[in-house]
Amino acid sequence: MKQALFCLIGSTCFTLVLSLGAFSLYRNWKIKRMTSPQYRIVSIIQTGMEKEALKTAYLAQLLHLSVDEPSQLYALDLKKAQSMLLASPLISDVKIKRIPPGTLYIDYAVRKPVALLSDYANTAVDKEGFLFPVAPFFTPKQIPEIYLGLPSFGASEDAMERKGGQWQTPLKDRYFALALEVLQFLEGFQQQEGMRVERIDVSNAFAPSLGQREIVLKIEGELVFHQKQKELVCQFPKLLRLAPKDYRLQLNNFFSLRRSMLDDYRRQLVSIHQGGRFAVRIIDLRIPQLAFIDNPKTQ
């Protein structure tokens, strides 16, 4: 009986000593990872849908990482680091992991601009309504501007139920919804009709007075023709004034009208010996079955 008891006590003590030894080794290993120069962050690997969409230096700045004072790889809280990256208005999604001994792996997605928001300087907006700065991060080419008539950045709601834009807070008002709807409607026509949408202004789309309600589109067409073995390029900008409720019908009417307008442009080009840009032609389509058109001039 005593022998069995001694065996049990001995076995328990052995297990305890072994466990304490293992725990001590584990603790020392963790301390080493947290303090050893071997595990300092010396590089960042970034991946995503676009190759190096953002500069690695910018990602390091967001994480408060410094070359002069390297951080420990295992001292970095990954959840906190993820939140720090998502605090940037440019980043929509991110995953982070450690690659020992000294590499931080960041896989992320950046917001894609659908338009420049001309209510504010150097600001773009994605399809979900999130705002983000353009320069020096992006150089978007030939994307339209939209103008919503928003209050100053961060301002409270105005009389027309429009709030000032903010980083990390998507636009949810009816003005942005309408501008996005018009933009999506026009996407299929731009290549088909050989034109480019430059600006969509919906700032008066919900004005108190029915007579003031309008959508103003600025579009630009281009004609390339040859004269005396020279290639001449002419641009034809237009401002379209549309009724918010009937803009689809009115745009379809404009595209039908545009064919005869192109013939008119071609007749004018006979007497032109160099490419150029015509003056903006304003076309008011708000009254059903009528179009008020001014006379263009070359510039």
C-alpha positions as CSV (number, residue, x, y, z in Angstrom):
1,M,0.0,0.0,0.0
2,K,2.8,2.4,1.0
3,Q,4.8,1.4,-2.1
4,A,1.8,2.2,-4.3
5,L,1.4,5.6,-2.6
6,F,5.0,6.4,-3.0
7,C,4.8,5.5,-6.7
8,L,1.7,7.8,-7.1
9,I,3.4,10.7,-5.3
10,G,6.6,10.2,-7.3
11,S,4.7,10.0,-10.6
12,T,2.8,13.2,-9.7
13,C,6.0,15.0,-8.8
14,F,7.6,13.9,-12.0
15,T,4.7,15.1,-14.0
16,L,4.6,18.4,-12.2
17,V,8.4,19.0,-12.7
18,L,8.0,18.0,-16.3
19,S,5.1,20.4,-16.8
20,L,6.9,23.2,-15.0
21,G,10.0,22.6,-17.2
22,A,7.9,22.7,-20.3
23,F,6.1,25.8,-19.2
24,S,9.4,27.5,-18.4
25,L,10.7,26.6,-21.9
26,Y,7.5,27.9,-23.5
27,R,7.7,31.1,-21.5
28,N,11.3,31.7,-22.4
29,W,10.5,31.0,-26.1
30,K,7.7,33.6,-26.0
31,I,9.9,36.1,-24.3
32,K,12.6,35.5,-27.0
33,R,10.1,36.0,-29.8
34,M,9.0,39.3,-28.1
35,T,12.5,40.7,-27.5
36,S,15.0,39.0,-29.8
37,P,16.4,41.1,-32.7
38,Q,15.9,38.0,-34.8
39,Y,12.1,38.7,-34.8
40,R,12.1,42.3,-35.6
41,I,10.0,43.4,-38.6
42,V,12.3,44.1,-41.4
43,S,10.0,43.7,-44.4
44,I,6.4,44.0,-45.5
45,I,4.9,41.8,-48.3
46,Q,1.7,43.2,-49.8
47,T,-0.8,41.5,-52.1
48,G,-4.2,42.3,-53.5
49,M,-6.2,42.6,-56.7
50,E,-3.9,45.4,-57.9
51,K,-0.1,45.2,-57.8
52,E,1.1,47.6,-55.1
53,A,-2.0,49.7,-55.1
54,L,-0.6,51.6,-52.2
55,K,3.0,52.3,-51.4
56,T,4.5,50.0,-48.8
57,A,5.8,53.1,-47.0
58,Y,2.2,54.3,-46.6
59,L,1.1,50.9,-45.1
60,A,4.0,51.1,-42.7
61,Q,3.1,54.6,-41.7
62,L,-0.5,53.5,-40.9
63,L,0.9,50.8,-38.6
64,H,3.4,53.2,-37.0
65,L,6.3,51.0,-38.1
66,S,9.7,52.6,-38.4
67,V,13.0,51.6,-40.0
68,D,15.0,53.4,-37.4
69,E,13.2,51.7,-34.5
70,P,12.0,48.3,-35.8
71,S,9.0,46.7,-34.0
72,Q,8.9,43.1,-32.8
73,L,6.9,40.9,-35.1
74,Y,5.2,39.0,-32.3
75,A,4.6,42.2,-30.2
76,L,2.3,43.4,-33.0
77,D,-1.4,42.9,-32.2
78,L,-2.9,41.7,-35.5
79,K,-6.4,42.7,-34.7
80,K,-5.3,46.2,-33.7
81,A,-3.1,46.4,-36.8
82,Q,-6.1,45.4,-39.0
83,S,-8.2,48.2,-37.4
84,M,-5.4,50.7,-38.0
85,L,-5.2,49.8,-41.7
86,L,-9.0,49.9,-42.1
87,A,-9.0,53.4,-40.5
88,S,-7.6,54.6,-43.9
89,P,-10.4,55.8,-46.2
90,L,-8.6,54.1,-49.0
91,I,-8.7,50.5,-47.8
92,S,-11.9,48.5,-47.9
93,D,-10.7,45.1,-46.6
94,V,-7.5,43.7,-45.2
95,K,-6.0,40.5,-43.8
96,I,-2.7,40.4,-41.9
97,K,-0.4,37.6,-40.8
98,R,3.1,37.1,-39.6
99,I,5.8,35.3,-41.5
100,P,8.8,34.6,-39.2
101,P,11.3,35.7,-38.5
102,G,10.7,39.3,-39.6
103,T,8.1,39.7,-42.3
104,L,4.6,41.1,-42.1
105,Y,2.2,39.9,-44.8
106,I,-0.7,42.3,-45.8
107,D,-3.4,41.3,-48.2
108,Y,-5.8,44.2,-48.9
109,A,-8.3,45.8,-51.2
110,V,-8.5,49.5,-52.1
111,R,-11.7,51.4,-53.0
112,K,-12.4,51.8,-56.7
113,P,-13.5,55.3,-57.8
114,V,-16.7,55.5,-59.9
115,A,-16.6,59.3,-59.9
116,L,-14.8,62.4,-58.6
117,L,-17.0,64.2,-56.1
118,S,-16.6,67.8,-57.1
119,D,-18.3,69.0,-53.9
120,Y,-14.9,68.6,-52.3
121,A,-11.4,69.0,-53.6
122,N,-9.3,65.9,-54.3
123,T,-12.1,63.5,-53.4
124,A,-13.4,60.4,-55.1
125,V,-16.4,58.2,-54.3
126,D,-16.9,54.4,-54.8
127,K,-20.2,52.7,-55.7
128,E,-21.0,52.2,-52.1
129,G,-20.8,55.9,-51.3
130,F,-17.5,55.9,-49.4
131,L,-15.3,59.0,-49.9
132,F,-11.5,58.9,-50.2
133,P,-8.7,61.2,-51.3
134,V,-7.4,60.9,-54.9
135,A,-3.9,62.4,-55.0
136,P,-1.2,61.2,-54.4
137,F,-2.6,57.7,-54.3
138,F,-4.5,57.4,-57.6
139,T,-4.4,59.0,-61.1
140,P,-7.8,58.2,-62.4
141,K,-8.3,58.9,-66.1
142,Q,-11.5,59.9,-67.7
143,I,-13.9,59.2,-64.9
144,P,-16.8,61.6,-64.6
145,E,-17.4,64.2,-61.9
146,I,-20.6,64.2,-59.9
147,Y,-21.9,67.2,-58.0
148,L,-24.5,66.7,-55.2
149,G,-24.6,70.2,-53.6
150,L,-23.4,68.8,-50.2
151,P,-22.7,71.0,-47.2
152,S,-19.1,71.5,-46.2
153,F,-17.2,68.4,-45.2
154,G,-18.4,67.0,-41.9
155,A,-21.3,69.5,-41.6
156,S,-24.7,68.5,-40.2
157,E,-27.8,67.9,-42.4
158,D,-29.0,70.9,-44.4
159,A,-32.6,71.9,-45.3
160,M,-32.5,69.4,-48.2
161,E,-31.6,66.5,-46.0
162,R,-28.0,66.4,-47.2
163,K,-25.2,65.8,-44.7
164,G,-21.6,66.8,-45.2
165,G,-19.3,64.0,-46.4
166,Q,-17.1,62.2,-44.0
167,W,-14.4,59.5,-44.3
168,Q,-15.6,56.0,-43.4
169,T,-19.2,57.1,-43.6
170,P,-20.9,56.2,-46.9
171,L,-23.3,58.7,-48.6
172,K,-26.8,57.4,-48.2
173,D,-28.9,60.4,-49.4
174,R,-31.2,60.4,-52.5
175,Y,-28.8,62.8,-54.4
176,F,-26.0,60.3,-54.5
177,A,-28.4,57.4,-55.3
178,L,-29.7,59.4,-58.3
179,A,-26.3,60.4,-59.5
180,L,-25.1,56.7,-59.4
181,E,-28.3,55.6,-61.1
182,V,-27.8,58.1,-64.0
183,L,-24.1,57.1,-64.3
184,Q,-25.0,53.4,-64.5
185,F,-27.7,54.1,-67.1
186,L,-25.1,56.0,-69.2
187,E,-22.4,53.4,-69.0
188,G,-23.7,51.3,-71.9
189,F,-24.2,54.4,-74.1
190,Q,-20.7,55.9,-73.8
191,Q,-18.9,53.5,-76.1
192,Q,-22.0,52.9,-78.3
193,E,-22.6,56.6,-78.9
194,G,-18.9,57.6,-79.0
195,M,-19.2,60.1,-76.2
196,R,-17.8,60.7,-72.7
197,V,-19.7,61.7,-69.6
198,E,-17.8,64.5,-67.9
199,R,-20.1,65.7,-65.2
200,I,-23.4,64.8,-63.6
201,D,-25.0,67.6,-61.5
202,V,-28.0,66.5,-59.4
203,S,-27.8,69.4,-56.9
204,N,-31.2,70.7,-57.9
205,A,-32.9,67.4,-58.6
206,F,-35.1,67.7,-55.6
207,A,-35.6,71.4,-55.4
208,P,-38.8,72.6,-53.7
209,S,-40.0,74.2,-56.9
210,L,-40.9,71.8,-59.8
211,G,-39.6,74.4,-62.3
212,Q,-36.1,74.3,-60.7
213,R,-35.8,70.5,-60.6
214,E,-33.3,69.3,-63.1
215,I,-30.3,67.0,-63.8
216,V,-27.5,68.7,-65.7
217,L,-25.2,66.4,-67.7
218,K,-22.0,67.6,-69.4
219,I,-21.0,65.2,-72.1
220,E,-18.4,65.4,-74.8
221,G,-18.4,63.8,-78.3
222,E,-15.5,63.6,-80.7
223,L,-15.3,63.4,-84.4
224,V,-12.1,62.4,-86.3
225,F,-12.0,63.2,-90.0
226,H,-9.3,63.5,-92.7
227,Q,-8.7,66.5,-94.8
228,K,-5.9,67.0,-97.3
229,Q,-4.1,63.9,-95.8
230,K,-4.3,65.4,-92.3
231,E,-6.2,63.8,-89.4
232,L,-8.3,66.4,-87.7
233,V,-10.0,65.9,-84.3
234,C,-12.9,68.0,-83.1
235,Q,-14.6,67.9,-79.7
236,F,-18.3,68.8,-79.2
237,P,-19.2,69.4,-75.6
238,K,-22.9,69.6,-74.6
239,L,-24.9,70.4,-71.5
240,L,-28.1,68.4,-71.2
241,R,-30.9,69.7,-68.9
242,L,-33.2,66.8,-67.9
243,A,-36.2,66.3,-65.7
244,P,-35.3,63.9,-62.8
245,K,-38.3,61.7,-63.3
246,D,-38.1,61.3,-67.0
247,Y,-34.3,61.4,-67.6
248,R,-34.2,58.0,-69.2
249,L,-36.8,58.8,-71.9
250,Q,-35.2,62.2,-72.5
251,L,-31.7,60.7,-72.9
252,N,-33.1,58.2,-75.4
253,N,-34.7,61.1,-77.3
254,F,-31.3,62.9,-77.2
255,F,-29.5,60.0,-78.7
256,S,-32.0,59.9,-81.6
257,L,-31.6,63.7,-82.0
258,R,-27.8,63.3,-81.9
259,R,-27.6,61.6,-85.3
260,S,-29.0,64.7,-87.1
261,M,-26.7,66.9,-85.0
262,L,-23.7,64.9,-86.1
263,D,-24.7,65.5,-89.7
264,D,-24.8,69.2,-88.9
265,Y,-21.3,69.1,-87.4
266,R,-20.0,67.3,-90.5
267,R,-21.3,70.0,-92.7
268,Q,-19.6,72.6,-90.6
269,L,-16.3,70.7,-90.7
270,V,-16.0,71.1,-94.5
271,S,-14.9,74.7,-94.0
272,I,-12.6,73.9,-91.1
273,H,-8.9,73.4,-91.8
274,Q,-7.8,72.4,-88.3
275,G,-9.1,70.4,-85.4
276,G,-10.7,72.3,-82.5
277,R,-13.2,72.4,-79.8
278,F,-16.7,73.7,-80.4
279,A,-18.4,75.9,-77.8
280,V,-20.7,74.2,-75.4
281,R,-24.1,73.5,-76.8
282,I,-27.0,73.6,-74.3
283,I,-29.9,71.3,-74.9
284,D,-33.0,71.6,-72.7
285,L,-35.0,68.4,-72.9
286,R,-37.2,68.9,-69.8
287,I,-40.4,69.7,-71.7
288,P,-41.9,66.6,-73.4
289,Q,-41.5,66.4,-77.2
290,L,-39.5,69.6,-77.3
291,A,-35.8,70.3,-77.3
292,F,-34.4,73.9,-76.9
293,I,-31.0,74.0,-78.6
294,D,-28.5,76.9,-78.9
295,N,-26.2,77.5,-81.9
296,P,-22.6,76.2,-81.5
297,K,-19.5,78.1,-82.4
298,T,-15.9,76.9,-82.8
299,Q,-13.3,78.0,-80.3
